[in-house]
């Protein structure tokens, strides 16, 4: 690149910076305790119950942990599976406390497949209902 092009680019950057409003002073301490998106109370309690359930099974969390023992985190896969297992039990009328006590690692790992089967059945029933309704409307038109 020639010196003239670089000078033109720098001049444009300076003119843009002059037109921008003055930026406030940013305190680096603001970012030390950054929490991300704030959850509503219901979601927060729900995730707390899922984490309480997973704390009962350190061997499961160790198997699905993406990092070493020193920086233990629970994988998204495991949280999702626990959430599905938890929700299916809530849907069946169980209390959160009862679910935390009764869920097993097998239930957690099996829950996504069972939920997929349940959802497929529901969608098949819905598709059949729609097909019947369309067939009835076509019969009335003829």
N, C-alpha and C positions, 0 to 999 in steps of 0.2 A: 504494500500500500504506500502511496506517495504521501509526503508530508502535507500537501494541500488537502487531501481527503481526510486525513486524521484531524487537521485543524478545523475543517468544516464540521466534522462529527462532534468535536469537543465544543465548538461554538453553539451548535444546536442543543447539546446537552445542557450547557450553561443557561441558554435562553429558556429552556423548559423548566429547569430548576428555579429560575427567578419567578416564573409564573405560578409555581406550586405554592400552596399556603405553607406557612412555617410549621414544621413538624414539632409536636410537643416533645419534651424531654421524656425519654423512656427509662424507667427505673428497672434495672436488671432483676431486682428482688421480686418484681411482679411475676416473673416467670418461674421462680423457684418452686412454687406450690400450685402450679397450673393443674386444674382438675378436668378440663375438657367440658363436654356437654353435660349439663345438669339433668339428672333423671327425676321424673316425678316420684312421689312417695311409693306408689303401687309398684312401679318397675324396680325401684331401689330395694324394696322389701323382697320382691320376687327374686332378684339376683342374690340377695343376702341368703335366702333360703337355699338357692342352688349351691352357693359356695359352702354353706353349712353342711349340705349333703356331701359335697366332694371332700370336705375335711375329714369325713369319716373313713375315706378310702385313700390313704396316702400312696398305696401301691398302684392304684389306678391313675392318680394324678402324676406319679413318677413315670409311668409307662407312656403317657400322652403329653409329657412336658417337652416343649420344643427347645429348652435350654438346659444347661448343666444344673447340677444340684445346688451350686452356689447362687444361681439367679433363678430360682424356681418360679415359674409362672404356669398358669393353667392354660392349656391350649383352647383355642376358640372351638375346635371340634368337640372337646369334652364339655365345655359350657353349653354348647348347642344341644348335644345329646341329653345332658341333664335337664335342660330347659324343656325339651320335648317330653321327657319322661315325667317331669314335674307337672307340666300342663295337662297331659293325658290323665293323670291322677286327679288333678283339680277338677277337670271336666267330669270325672266320675263321682265327684262329691266329697273327696277326702280333704281333710284339713291340712294346711301347710306343715304344722308340727308333726302330724301323723306321717306325712309323706317323707319328711326329713328322716324320721326314725325307721321307716320301712323300706325305702328304696335300696336296692342292692346294685353292685357293679354290673351284674348281668342285666338288670332292668334298664340301667342307663345305656349300656351298649346296644341293647336290643330295641330300644324305643324308636330310633329313627326309622328302622325298617318297618316296625309295626304301624307307625304313623303314616308312612308312605302307602302301605296296604290299605289302611283305613281311608285315606284321602282318595286313592284310586277307586275304591268301592263307592264312595260318596259321589265322585265325578261320573262314574258309570251310571249310577241311579239318576243323577241329574240329567245326563245326556239322554237316557231312555225316557224320562219325563218330558223333556223338550221334544223329542221325536214323536211321542204320543200326541202332544198338543198340536204340533205341526200337522200330523196326519189327520187329526179331528178337524182342524180348520180347513184343510184341503178338501175333506169329504163334505163339509158344509157348503163350500163354494161350488162344488160340482153338482 
